Amino acid sequence: MIGHLRGKPIIAETSNEVIIDVRGVGYSLLCSENTITSINGQASCSVWVYTHVREDNIQLFGFSTMNEKKLFLSLLKVNGVGPKLAIGVLSAMATDEIISLIDNGDVKGLVKLPKVGKKTAEQIILSLKGKLVIDEGSKRYFSTKKDIVSALVNLGFRLADVEFVVDKLSDDTTVQDGVREALASLSQ
């Protein structure tokens, strides 16, 4: 299995394919738009790889960050989500935004993603809500954000208003400071 490649990126003709030249060998990878954008124009790049093996085909999928790869692998565990659909989802928006949609149970937000219908969105939420594997820094941030939102909604504020205010808080805020700052904003 190939888990990681470092080499020269060559953007291919198709919109989601990148070829990484590693010492004269070109590895063809299917990637999200976010990954392609992050490596485009670089002299050298480092890409995390998932090797998908089927009876008739072996495909490599590339990711510029480990968080993107972890979210991809989590999406593959959902019934009805294959690798191409998962790459399409990752191409539509940033990883943290997708995680936020899932953790908030936002079916309408997920349905806006390419080729994700209502049943698939519900299945993604059912399978992954609260179970996503992300790095410790992001995990702490999303856990804190979730706790702040929960506290403010329990105090009687509307979810949409709370989310709007909480999104503006700094990434390193604590639950207590976040609730205090959000209350000040919501009370005005």
Wavefront OBJ file of the C-alpha trace (Angstrom):
o trace
v 0.000 0.000 0.000
v 1.127 3.504 -0.731
v 0.506 5.852 2.206
v 2.463 8.968 1.296
v 4.198 10.488 -1.725
v 6.629 13.359 -2.065
v 7.523 14.630 -5.501
v 6.812 17.078 -8.285
v 3.106 17.668 -8.996
v 1.949 17.622 -12.585
v -1.661 18.720 -12.882
v -3.401 16.378 -15.352
v -6.037 17.178 -17.954
v -9.019 16.049 -15.879
v -10.184 18.352 -13.135
v -9.638 15.979 -10.215
v -6.468 14.155 -11.255
v -2.900 14.951 -10.303
v 0.226 13.073 -11.314
v 3.053 13.142 -8.778
v 6.464 12.504 -10.295
v 8.521 10.640 -7.699
v 12.030 10.031 -9.073
v 10.802 9.439 -12.609
v 7.696 7.397 -11.736
v 4.354 9.167 -12.217
v 1.656 8.241 -9.699
v -1.857 9.209 -10.804
v -4.003 10.411 -7.894
v -7.630 11.472 -7.714
v -7.781 14.519 -5.439
v -10.234 17.054 -4.099
v -10.242 20.570 -5.508
v -8.792 21.766 -2.178
v -5.774 19.467 -2.529
v -5.243 20.377 -6.172
v -5.364 24.080 -5.320
v -2.889 23.661 -2.468
v -0.272 21.835 -4.570
v -0.796 23.606 -7.901
v 2.288 25.537 -8.993
v 4.602 24.084 -6.347
v 7.992 22.706 -7.330
v 7.579 19.872 -4.827
v 4.663 18.593 -2.785
v 3.847 16.085 -0.080
v 0.595 14.134 -0.376
v -1.097 11.588 1.906
v -2.425 8.654 -0.103
v -5.258 6.177 0.191
v -5.024 3.086 -2.036
v -8.446 1.804 -3.097
v -8.367 -1.770 -4.391
v -11.222 -3.443 -6.267
v -11.235 -6.633 -8.294
v -10.824 -4.774 -11.572
v -9.102 -1.552 -10.543
v -6.573 0.043 -8.215
v -6.963 3.772 -7.613
v -4.881 6.180 -5.580
v -6.530 9.116 -3.808
v -4.379 12.023 -2.629
v -4.824 14.521 0.203
v -2.837 17.608 1.120
v -3.623 17.210 4.841
v -4.060 14.260 7.162
v -7.387 15.737 8.345
v -8.729 15.583 4.804
v -7.627 11.956 4.498
v -9.210 11.064 7.861
v -12.502 12.666 6.855
v -12.361 10.800 3.524
v -11.820 7.481 5.339
v -14.679 8.289 7.719
v -16.987 9.031 4.783
v -16.082 5.673 3.206
v -17.475 3.925 6.297
v -20.929 5.366 5.540
v -23.271 3.007 3.745
v -23.728 4.214 0.153
v -20.665 6.478 0.037
v -17.848 5.400 -2.257
v -14.473 7.017 -2.873
v -15.570 9.165 -5.819
v -18.550 10.570 -3.899
v -16.304 11.217 -0.891
v -13.793 13.128 -3.081
v -16.704 15.127 -4.528
v -17.849 16.062 -1.031
v -14.311 17.094 -0.045
v -14.067 19.218 -3.204
v -17.202 21.177 -2.373
v -15.997 22.893 0.804
v -13.331 22.959 3.489
v -12.916 19.956 5.780
v -13.886 21.867 8.925
v -17.090 23.124 7.267
v -18.099 19.563 6.328
v -17.400 18.388 9.874
v -19.490 21.253 11.227
v -22.427 20.307 8.976
v -22.233 16.699 10.161
v -21.861 17.527 13.855
v -24.767 20.000 13.669
v -26.976 17.445 11.901
v -27.474 19.862 8.991
v -29.188 17.685 6.357
v -30.024 20.714 4.178
v -26.388 21.804 4.160
v -25.149 18.327 3.207
v -27.735 17.980 0.422
v -26.146 21.025 -1.250
v -22.942 19.002 -1.724
v -22.474 17.312 -5.130
v -24.365 14.035 -5.595
v -25.518 13.935 -1.949
v -29.241 13.278 -1.675
v -31.386 13.514 1.429
v -31.032 9.820 2.316
v -27.252 9.920 1.898
v -27.026 13.097 3.992
v -29.096 11.489 6.751
v -26.934 8.370 6.606
v -23.740 10.457 6.863
v -25.080 12.261 9.932
v -26.335 9.051 11.532
v -23.000 7.300 10.970
v -20.547 10.115 11.733
v -22.127 12.685 14.051
v -19.829 13.030 17.050
v -17.470 10.309 15.785
v -15.195 12.138 13.374
v -11.478 11.527 13.702
v -9.562 14.774 13.364
v -6.339 16.151 14.750
v -6.247 17.219 18.387
v -6.180 20.967 17.664
v -9.249 20.831 15.423
v -10.982 18.372 17.728
v -10.541 20.709 20.673
v -11.826 23.663 18.639
v -14.944 21.860 17.392
v -15.665 20.409 20.824
v -15.377 23.876 22.365
v -17.542 25.444 19.663
v -20.151 22.730 20.102
v -20.218 23.254 23.886
v -20.607 27.033 23.497
v -23.458 26.603 21.015
v -25.157 24.077 23.286
v -24.891 26.355 26.349
v -26.341 29.354 24.515
v -29.196 27.401 22.930
v -30.049 26.014 26.379
v -30.226 29.615 27.619
v -32.986 30.226 25.070
v -31.158 31.849 22.133
v -32.019 30.827 18.559
v -29.582 28.334 16.995
v -29.030 30.435 13.848
v -28.160 33.533 15.918
v -25.862 31.526 18.178
v -23.987 29.886 15.296
v -23.499 33.264 13.596
v -21.905 34.720 16.756
v -19.880 31.608 17.672
v -18.354 31.404 14.178
v -16.730 34.795 14.824
v -14.979 33.660 18.032
v -11.241 33.025 17.930
v -10.054 29.448 17.491
v -8.297 29.321 20.860
v -11.194 30.529 23.012
v -12.299 28.509 26.045
v -15.911 27.518 26.676
v -16.287 30.068 29.514
v -14.747 32.934 27.542
v -16.679 31.963 24.415
v -20.018 31.912 26.248
v -19.213 35.270 27.868
v -18.237 36.901 24.551
v -21.206 35.392 22.692
v -23.638 36.517 25.414
v -22.316 40.048 25.114
v -22.876 39.970 21.335
v -26.295 38.323 21.530
v -27.521 40.728 24.227
v -26.937 43.824 22.097
l 1 2 3 4 5 6 7 8 9 10 11 12 13 14 15 16 17 18 19 20 21 22 23 24 25 26 27 28 29 30 31 32 33 34 35 36 37 38 39 40 41 42 43 44 45 46 47 48 49 50 51 52 53 54 55 56 57 58 59 60 61 62 63 64 65 66 67 68 69 70 71 72 73 74 75 76 77 78 79 80 81 82 83 84 85 86 87 88 89 90 91 92 93 94 95 96 97 98 99 100 101 102 103 104 105 106 107 108 109 110 111 112 113 114 115 116 117 118 119 120 121 122 123 124 125 126 127 128 129 130 131 132 133 134 135 136 137 138 139 140 141 142 143 144 145 146 147 148 149 150 151 152 153 154 155 156 157 158 159 160 161 162 163 164 165 166 167 168 169 170 171 172 173 174 175 176 177 178 179 180 181 182 183 184 185 186 187 188
